[in-house]
Amino acid sequence: MSGTVTSARHDVTEPDDRKVLEPELSARRFELVAERVLPSVDGFPSASEIGVGSYLERFAKEPSFDAISVDLRQALELVEDLLSEMFGVGLSASSPEQRDAVLQRFADIPIPSIRRRFQLLVQVSIAGYFCHPIHGGNRNGDGWKAFGIRIDRRPVSKGSHHG
């Protein structure tokens, strides 16, 4: 479904194609957004410092991630579109303050499918920040260390769970 959201200042067109993410190209773009979702504050590392892009890159290659990948790619495209409309810049050239303003605008769009994409950006950022490092994010367990969580050095295999 495609539609246009009109606000006092901006029109936002909801993307409707179902192409999935290209992992390598999207990882850095995602990190630029995720570092504003989870910025470096009071000694806590930012999402980009933790390596959430690596988490995204790894999971974007999994067939089971395809449905999420489509929505995440569309969310990143919407961030790019809003940056262009609001500031005349692309994501890689944008400042942290510009990305903050765009994310606030994105969060305020009242269309449920677009809100879901914003929530997905937040959820994947958090997942990459706190996942076990075997999954590509939380580099060296730094997300855990920042919160004083002891790092379990036991080997973890894909699909195993700790109680």
Secondary structure, DSSP 8 states (H G I E B T S, - for coil): ---EEE-SS-EEE---------HHHHHHHHHHHHHHHS--BTTB--HHHHTHHHHHHHHHTSGGGHHHHHHHHHHHHHHHHHHHHHHS--GGG--HHHHHHHHHHHHH---HHHHHHHHHHHHHHHHHHHS-GGGS-SGGGHHHHHTT-----S---TT----
